[in-house]
Amino acid sequence: MKQIAILGSTGSIGRQTLAVVEAMPERFGVVALAAGNNLEELTKQIERHAPELVSIATPEAATKLTERLHAAGVEKLPEILHGPAGMLAVATHPVAATLVSAAVGVVGLEATYAAVKAGKQVALSNKEVLVAAGELVMAAAREANVELLPVDSEHNAIHQCLRAGQHREVKKLILTASGGPFRRTPLAEMAAATPKQALAHPNWVMGRRITIDSATLVNKGFEVIEARWLFDMRPDQIDVVIHPQSTIHSLVEYVDGSILAQLGPTDMRMPIQYALTYPERAASKDVALDWAKLRRLDFEKVSMRRFPCLRLAREAMRKLGALPCAFNAADEVAVEAFLDLRIPFSGIAEVIERVLERTPNVKMTSIADVLASDAEARRMAREEVERKAARCAVA
């Protein structure tokens, strides 16, 4: 039985990972969980899976979790840690064969990096790991002879398609994007979109930040940067195409003109199961594409005017250094400001662009460098938000 550790167990990917584990109890067990502050959900997970180790965000939350577990009648309590040290312990648990890295934000970076260096197989859902520190993480993976298995549907699709040929035979990777809620919205209306409108994703049910990132195509920018590191491709070998149905998750074009596409339902349990069972393919009872509903497959070119954040992501990828890290940090601050109604929807791209302009292009030599760059980019982003908010208030 393969033992699993999860960073971000109470989030969407974490919960669906546990659903996969529950559907395959003969193959998987859960040895360690790390969560934020969702004590109710974490308590249920501990009752169901009896992990040896659990980490929560703060000491106060750890105390409350202990009280909840006692009240629930849990006889054998797991070891309960908290904060970055707790996440590190979960990620490097000696019994865990696979770490599912699904924590949101750079909070999961250090722990995931440590797991890679420890030789753990990593099922990667946390975008920030490779966006902010791709060069460092992939160097550590090569040294430890560890393959990072992508959980995101787009990269998971590419991983599957790449099994059909050699690296030298690949001409291009093609990531698909749904286009989000504003694919057809007039640009003037899109600039003034509300959080409610931006959170109404047509195909996927996700967390608030990733849903906004899908509306701006920042999310696709992250995926372009990730693909560069995951699959060792040049920036010019990675394309993005709008595919509203989200049925084809990504494609690989080979040098002979053949194009392989991976199709599937909009259900994250499929790529999660693929990553957990790799290199095998295990049967799934609950996940299947409904061919009767598959009427058409549409494709459109991405408009950089409509989605300027994708252009900014490509610029950051070309320059590398601290810029991809700054891109991610600035976006997180800008999205939070938009959701708090402090800046307009169009202000997200403006804040990111200003932060990238102000970020020095320095080489990242350690995780400490990455975290320092992240903190500085957040500081600059908050400054830009304040300026933007003040201008909007005067207007």
Secondary structure, 3 states (H helix, E strand, C coil): CEEEEEECCCCHHHHHHHHHHHHCCCCEEEEEEECCCCHHHHHHHHHHHCCCEEEECCHHHHHHHHHHHHHCCCCCCCEEEEHHHHHHHHHCCCCCCEEEECCCCHHHHHHHHHHHHCCCEEEECCHHHHHHHHHHHHHHHHHHCCCEEECCHHHHHHHHHHHHCCHHHEEEEEEEECCHHHCCCCHHHHHCCCHHHHCCCCCCCCCHHHHHHHHHCHHHHHHHHHHHHHCCCCHHHEEEEECCCCCEEEEEEECCCCEEEEECCCCCHHHHHHHHHCCCCCCCCCCCCCHHHCCCCCCEECCCCCCHHHHHHHHHHHHCCCHHHHHHHHHHHHHHHHHCCCCCCHHHHHHHHHHHHHCCCCCCCCHHHHHHHHHHHHHHHHHHHHHHHHHHHHC
